[in-house]
């Protein structure tokens, strides 16, 4: 096992765009942490853990004693590599002096913060709790306390956002000089307040051509100052790729702990129930409530296509069966001819070109099989 993911679903307030499983029921935090620790014990593994990632939700809504309880359970019942990458997601406004002092008592060596934008009006629109200045203050506070591996998230493609607005956000992000940066185009998902706004005509979706220009601007500006564009939405200084997320993209097994958390062991993919109360009650009975999917050869091929092509290394064709390799090459030919995919015969790899990045979803869907290939 390479990765351990722990889902912390608590948020003080919910962002208008969020489609992840989360809750504002902060009064249940301790019962949930108790359940997390029980699930950690139930699912301990003999293989060493090389990455640990606490995501959410907003993990920084937990208390320092609750973090200690979780890490005590992890280290007591699992083998953790001495050089393990250990990440916690934080909201910038949670990163106070007291919080950072407490974090220094934990084995955490990587911080990931959701900045999204440096425009206070857009932050308010998104229902983010922090301000633009708090993002810079949080990075500075972490630096002064010795953190040398910081990641921030950005979003683009907001309603009424201009290319100049996006240039400003990138400039502000670069001024923080963080080791890692993730940037995502704002997507409007059903069952979110943002989707309701769209249905009511209160907002309009961003023009696709403008989104393309924003994405290309992002790539150009980050690569120009030395960031490596190693995955569709992720950029890192040399040596600072997210090891945990990279394990998802290279098909390494991982265990997910907590409500709605996913697990993968090559043969199966499973996901815990997305209900806080049912999750807690089940674990208290000694029962993990989850669904599971058995992965046949065709499903594993499709999974490989959709994760490997996200990376700069691309899809290693030599790892595929002869049947799937031939199928993949046959369907990839037109994209290679159109300059959307690059085929490297020496390394036996197939990867997205710069032009192909923006239409990656379409390309991946065309390379996936339906079981009849």
DACOR-V372968 format. One record per backbone hydrogen bond with DSSP energy under -0.5 kcal/mol. CO is the residue of the C=O (numbers start at 1). NH is the residue of the N-H. If there is no record, write none. Layout:
# DACOR-V372968
((CO;NH) (CO;NH))
This chain:
# DACOR-V372968
((2;50) (2;51) (3;255) (4;53) (5;257) (6;8) (6;55) (7;9) (8;57) (9;23) (10;58) (15;18) (16;194) (20;22) (23;11) (24;26) (25;28) (26;29) (28;32) (29;33) (30;34) (31;35) (32;36) (33;37) (34;38) (35;39) (36;40) (37;41) (38;42) (39;43) (41;44) (45;79) (48;50) (49;81) (50;85) (51;4) (52;87) (53;6) (53;55) (54;89) (55;8) (58;61) (59;62) (63;67) (64;68) (65;69) (66;70) (67;71) (68;72) (69;73) (70;74) (71;75) (72;76) (73;77) (74;78) (78;80) (79;49) (79;81) (81;84) (84;86) (85;52) (85;87) (86;109) (86;110) (87;54) (88;112) (89;60) (90;114) (91;94) (91;95) (92;95) (94;96) (96;100) (97;101) (98;102) (99;103) (100;104) (102;105) (103;106) (110;88) (111;151) (112;90) (113;115) (113;153) (115;117) (116;155) (118;120) (119;123) (120;124) (121;125) (122;126) (123;127) (123;128) (124;127) (126;16) (131;135) (132;135) (132;136) (133;137) (134;138) (135;139) (136;140) (137;141) (138;142) (139;143) (140;144) (141;145) (142;147) (143;146) (149;111) (150;179) (150;180) (151;113) (152;182) (153;115) (153;116) (154;184) (156;186) (158;161) (162;166) (163;167) (164;168) (165;169) (166;170) (167;171) (168;172) (169;173) (170;174) (171;175) (172;176) (173;176) (173;178) (174;177) (179;237) (180;152) (181;235) (182;154) (184;156) (187;189) (189;192) (192;196) (193;197) (194;198) (195;199) (196;200) (197;202) (197;203) (198;201) (207;211) (208;212) (209;213) (210;214) (211;215) (212;216) (213;217) (214;218) (215;219) (216;220) (217;221) (218;222) (219;223) (220;224) (221;225) (222;225) (222;227) (223;226) (227;229) (228;230) (228;236) (230;312) (231;234) (233;183) (234;230) (234;231) (235;181) (236;228) (237;240) (241;243) (242;246) (243;247) (244;247) (244;248) (245;248) (245;249) (246;250) (247;252) (248;251) (253;2) (253;3) (254;264) (255;5) (257;7) (258;261) (261;272) (263;270) (264;254) (265;267) (267;295) (268;265) (269;293) (270;263) (271;291) (273;260) (273;275) (275;279) (276;280) (277;281) (278;282) (279;283) (280;284) (281;285) (282;285) (282;287) (283;286) (287;289) (288;290) (289;273) (291;271) (293;269) (294;296) (296;300) (297;301) (298;302) (299;303) (300;304) (301;305) (302;306) (303;307) (304;308) (305;309) (307;310) (308;311) (308;314) (310;232) (314;316) (315;317) (315;350) (316;319) (317;320) (321;325) (322;326) (323;327) (324;328) (325;329) (326;330) (327;331) (328;332) (329;333) (332;335) (332;336) (333;337) (334;338) (335;340) (335;341) (336;339) (340;353) (342;344) (342;351) (343;345) (344;348) (344;349) (348;317) (348;318) (349;344) (350;315) (351;342) (353;357) (354;358) (356;359) (357;360) (359;363) (360;364) (361;365) (362;366) (363;367) (364;368))
